[in-house]
Amino acid sequence: MNSYTYFANLKKVMETESLAPQELALLQALIMVANNCGWQEELTPRNAILMTYSGLSNRISLAKWRNSLVEKDLIEFTERKRNAGVYKLGKKLTASSAKTKKVETKPVKSKPEKKHEPVEVQQRKARRAQEWRNFMPLYLPVDRLSVIERNDLEAHYIDFVDDHFADSTRASLAAVDWEEIESPGKYIRAVIRNKQVVEQMKLRNFKEKLKL
């Protein structure tokens, strides 16, 4: 199991199931834990760690969205009285694909000089920036975001290429009850990151099909 397998499977899940932003944020928190632990099968993070990584504000909210992921067979959870509970990613997210290609290690090359972005890319990013600035004061808890966080989130959002993924991200964030979220900046970044990884994989698959 690795991050490539996880995101490839998450893409398949999101094509057939609707995941709430809170579910995506909690999954992202578990993936951060898994990555830190060398992708062990069983994960035992404390509730405080998961709440910090996901932005969920309390144990009740954490339990609610954890149970939702369990019901969808995306994770397994075993509660323990005196120790942190045991989490396992579900088979939907860990199944190996026969089509997965091994990545060959290539010699590191010096980075070429940064090229200017094409005009159409500059225009798209400008449009995305305007979308985000119009959306943010209406649907996000701006008063709980620092100036640095606002700029950082906009910088992440403008990297969306596909209108569908950008629209879907805004729709997901607009439906969030922000009183449940302790760290809105981390939470928003996790939602954007998950959507963009799936978008990148979709674009990569599309380009590979064009080569055939």
Kinemage of the C-alpha trace (Angstrom):
@kinemage 1
@onewidth
@group {chain A} dominant
@subgroup {mainchain}
@vectorlist {calphas} color= white
{ca met a 1} P 0.000 0.000 0.000
{ca asn a 2} L 1.234 3.474 -0.877
{ca ser a 3} L -0.114 6.936 -1.668
{ca tyr a 4} L -0.463 6.176 -5.390
{ca thr a 5} L -2.654 3.131 -4.685
{ca tyr a 6} L -4.744 5.117 -2.205
{ca phe a 7} L -5.431 8.059 -4.516
{ca ala a 8} L -6.085 5.772 -7.508
{ca asn a 9} L -8.712 3.928 -5.472
{ca leu a 10} L -10.113 7.141 -4.000
{ca lys a 11} L -10.683 8.399 -7.539
{ca lys a 12} L -12.757 5.281 -8.309
{ca val a 13} L -14.752 5.699 -5.102
{ca met a 14} L -15.519 9.368 -5.817
{ca glu a 15} L -16.797 8.459 -9.277
{ca thr a 16} L -19.549 6.298 -7.745
{ca glu a 17} L -20.104 7.662 -4.234
{ca ser a 18} L -20.685 11.099 -2.772
{ca leu a 19} L -18.231 11.951 0.004
{ca ala a 20} L -18.799 14.853 2.383
{ca pro a 21} L -15.950 17.343 2.871
{ca gln a 22} L -15.660 16.139 6.487
{ca glu a 23} L -15.164 12.556 5.274
{ca leu a 24} L -12.467 13.656 2.829
{ca ala a 25} L -10.718 15.652 5.540
{ca leu a 26} L -10.733 12.679 7.928
{ca leu a 27} L -9.413 10.355 5.208
{ca gln a 28} L -6.655 12.850 4.471
{ca ala a 29} L -5.762 12.900 8.181
{ca leu a 30} L -5.516 9.096 8.258
{ca ile a 31} L -3.331 9.124 5.133
{ca met a 32} L -0.980 11.602 6.802
{ca val a 33} L -0.740 9.228 9.770
{ca ala a 34} L -0.206 6.221 7.470
{ca asn a 35} L 2.534 8.025 5.589
{ca asn a 36} L 4.282 8.947 8.842
{ca cys a 37} L 4.083 5.306 10.006
{ca gly a 38} L 5.467 3.778 6.808
{ca trp a 39} L 2.037 2.638 5.598
{ca gln a 40} L 1.422 0.097 8.344
{ca glu a 41} L -1.827 -1.848 8.026
{ca glu a 42} L -3.040 -0.870 11.501
{ca leu a 43} L -3.029 2.773 12.584
{ca thr a 44} L -3.492 3.931 16.173
{ca pro a 45} L -3.611 7.752 16.118
{ca arg a 46} L -5.030 9.588 19.112
{ca asn a 47} L -8.247 11.544 18.606
{ca ala a 48} L -6.376 14.801 19.177
{ca ile a 49} L -4.034 14.040 16.277
{ca leu a 50} L -6.887 13.274 13.885
{ca met a 51} L -8.778 16.405 14.929
{ca thr a 52} L -5.664 18.520 14.373
{ca tyr a 53} L -4.949 17.039 10.948
{ca ser a 54} L -8.578 17.077 9.747
{ca gly a 55} L -9.789 20.319 11.278
{ca leu a 56} L -12.741 18.579 12.987
{ca ser a 57} L -13.537 20.414 16.213
{ca asn a 58} L -14.500 17.737 18.751
{ca arg a 59} L -14.787 14.007 19.454
{ca ile a 60} L -18.502 13.937 18.670
{ca ser a 61} L -17.870 15.291 15.174
{ca leu a 62} L -14.924 12.921 14.745
{ca ala a 63} L -17.033 9.915 15.766
{ca lys a 64} L -19.864 10.983 13.461
{ca trp a 65} L -17.728 11.139 10.321
{ca arg a 66} L -15.658 8.107 11.329
{ca asn a 67} L -18.860 6.044 11.576
{ca ser a 68} L -19.922 7.350 8.187
{ca leu a 69} L -16.670 6.131 6.618
{ca val a 70} L -17.071 2.758 8.350
{ca glu a 71} L -20.609 2.410 6.955
{ca lys a 72} L -19.265 3.068 3.461
{ca asp a 73} L -16.577 0.386 3.959
{ca leu a 74} L -13.826 2.955 3.444
{ca ile a 75} L -12.238 2.311 6.839
{ca glu a 76} L -12.417 -0.216 9.673
{ca phe a 77} L -12.336 0.922 13.293
{ca thr a 78} L -11.891 -1.046 16.513
{ca glu a 79} L -12.465 0.870 19.744
{ca arg a 80} L -10.240 0.193 22.771
{ca lys a 81} L -10.995 1.362 26.298
{ca arg a 82} L -7.607 2.505 27.574
{ca asn a 83} L -5.723 2.983 24.318
{ca ala a 84} L -6.269 4.767 21.030
{ca gly a 85} L -8.615 2.981 18.653
{ca val a 86} L -7.278 0.897 15.754
{ca tyr a 87} L -7.932 2.122 12.220
{ca lys a 88} L -7.540 0.206 8.969
{ca leu a 89} L -8.145 1.553 5.487
{ca gly a 90} L -10.906 -0.445 3.761
{ca lys a 91} L -10.375 -2.712 0.769
{ca lys a 92} L -11.958 -0.097 -1.474
{ca leu a 93} L -8.922 2.111 -0.798
{ca thr a 94} L -6.179 -0.510 -0.510
{ca ala a 95} L -6.962 -2.889 -3.396
{ca ser a 96} L -3.998 -3.227 -5.767
{ca ser a 97} L -4.627 -2.600 -9.447
{ca ala a 98} L -3.172 -4.888 -12.102
{ca lys a 99} L -2.685 -1.822 -14.253
{ca thr a 100} L -0.454 -0.084 -11.742
{ca lys a 101} L 2.953 0.480 -13.300
{ca lys a 102} L 6.218 0.363 -11.417
{ca val a 103} L 7.943 3.685 -11.313
{ca glu a 104} L 11.501 3.442 -12.584
{ca thr a 105} L 14.132 5.437 -10.784
{ca lys a 106} L 15.836 7.869 -13.105
{ca pro a 107} L 18.943 9.960 -12.527
{ca val a 108} L 18.207 13.354 -11.051
{ca lys a 109} L 18.597 16.059 -13.644
{ca ser a 110} L 19.217 19.689 -12.982
{ca lys a 111} L 16.026 21.731 -13.154
{ca pro a 112} L 15.632 23.812 -16.308
{ca glu a 113} L 15.006 27.491 -16.039
{ca lys a 114} L 11.394 28.314 -15.242
{ca lys a 115} L 9.442 29.090 -18.374
{ca his a 116} L 6.701 31.652 -18.652
{ca glu a 117} L 3.233 30.167 -18.454
{ca pro a 118} L 1.165 30.171 -21.656
{ca val a 119} L -1.390 32.971 -21.936
{ca glu a 120} L -4.330 30.556 -21.606
{ca val a 121} L -2.916 29.230 -18.303
{ca gln a 122} L -2.471 32.753 -16.969
{ca gln a 123} L -6.052 33.584 -17.966
{ca arg a 124} L -7.410 30.427 -16.327
{ca lys a 125} L -5.595 31.157 -13.078
{ca ala a 126} L -6.843 34.743 -13.101
{ca arg a 127} L -10.404 33.446 -13.535
{ca arg a 128} L -9.927 30.934 -10.720
{ca ala a 129} L -8.560 33.676 -8.436
{ca gln a 130} L -11.638 35.809 -9.102
{ca glu a 131} L -13.922 32.802 -8.469
{ca trp a 132} L -12.236 32.217 -5.123
{ca arg a 133} L -12.365 35.858 -4.058
{ca asn a 134} L -16.085 36.024 -4.850
{ca phe a 135} L -16.769 32.726 -3.075
{ca met a 136} L -14.660 33.118 0.064
{ca pro a 137} L -16.490 35.960 1.889
{ca leu a 138} L -19.895 34.371 1.217
{ca tyr a 139} L -19.272 30.768 2.282
{ca leu a 140} L -16.037 30.536 4.293
{ca pro a 141} L -15.309 31.691 7.880
{ca val a 142} L -13.010 34.482 6.715
{ca asp a 143} L -12.773 35.951 10.215
{ca arg a 144} L -11.119 32.693 11.368
{ca leu a 145} L -8.521 32.651 8.586
{ca ser a 146} L -5.277 34.584 8.789
{ca val a 147} L -4.095 36.652 5.838
{ca ile a 148} L -1.386 34.055 5.185
{ca glu a 149} L -3.987 31.249 5.161
{ca arg a 150} L -6.258 33.171 2.777
{ca asn a 151} L -3.417 33.745 0.334
{ca asp a 152} L -2.234 30.132 0.657
{ca leu a 153} L -5.721 28.710 -0.008
{ca glu a 154} L -6.182 30.929 -3.050
{ca ala a 155} L -2.774 29.820 -4.374
{ca his a 156} L -3.890 26.190 -4.048
{ca tyr a 157} L -7.322 26.766 -5.574
{ca ile a 158} L -6.090 28.481 -8.743
{ca asp a 159} L -4.245 25.289 -9.739
{ca phe a 160} L -7.531 23.586 -10.671
{ca val a 161} L -7.618 22.870 -14.403
{ca asp a 162} L -11.052 21.281 -14.822
{ca asp a 163} L -14.113 23.478 -14.161
{ca his a 164} L -15.991 20.463 -12.800
{ca phe a 165} L -13.492 19.883 -9.991
{ca ala a 166} L -13.308 23.590 -9.137
{ca asp a 167} L -17.122 23.837 -9.011
{ca ser a 168} L -17.370 20.619 -6.987
{ca thr a 169} L -14.845 21.917 -4.449
{ca arg a 170} L -16.757 25.165 -3.925
{ca ala a 171} L -20.048 23.259 -3.600
{ca ser a 172} L -18.531 20.936 -0.985
{ca leu a 173} L -17.118 23.788 1.066
{ca ala a 174} L -20.343 25.794 0.822
{ca ala a 175} L -22.226 22.926 2.517
{ca val a 176} L -19.945 22.752 5.573
{ca asp a 177} L -21.160 23.713 9.047
{ca trp a 178} L -18.091 25.718 10.092
{ca glu a 179} L -19.033 25.642 13.771
{ca glu a 180} L -18.015 21.950 13.694
{ca ile a 181} L -14.566 22.747 12.317
{ca glu a 182} L -11.822 23.701 14.742
{ca ser a 183} L -9.130 24.567 12.169
{ca pro a 184} L -10.878 25.800 9.004
{ca gly a 185} L -7.627 26.612 7.177
{ca lys a 186} L -6.290 23.046 7.491
{ca tyr a 187} L -9.697 21.619 6.699
{ca ile a 188} L -10.155 23.666 3.491
{ca arg a 189} L -6.617 22.831 2.343
{ca ala a 190} L -7.292 19.082 2.845
{ca val a 191} L -10.485 19.247 0.763
{ca ile a 192} L -8.764 21.145 -2.072
{ca arg a 193} L -5.782 18.766 -1.984
{ca asn a 194} L -7.943 15.639 -2.240
{ca lys a 195} L -9.930 17.028 -5.157
{ca gln a 196} L -6.796 18.114 -7.011
{ca val a 197} L -5.080 14.745 -6.650
{ca val a 198} L -8.121 13.031 -8.163
{ca glu a 199} L -8.227 15.660 -10.924
{ca gln a 200} L -4.543 15.130 -11.734
{ca met a 201} L -5.009 11.381 -11.981
{ca lys a 202} L -8.022 11.832 -14.252
{ca leu a 203} L -6.044 14.153 -16.545
{ca arg a 204} L -3.100 11.731 -16.561
{ca asn a 205} L -5.368 8.830 -17.541
{ca phe a 206} L -6.923 10.939 -20.274
{ca lys a 207} L -3.508 11.801 -21.730
{ca glu a 208} L -2.460 8.139 -21.650
{ca lys a 209} L -5.600 7.171 -23.585
{ca leu a 210} L -4.782 9.773 -26.239
{ca lys a 211} L -1.389 8.128 -26.789
{ca leu a 212} L -2.976 4.742 -27.514
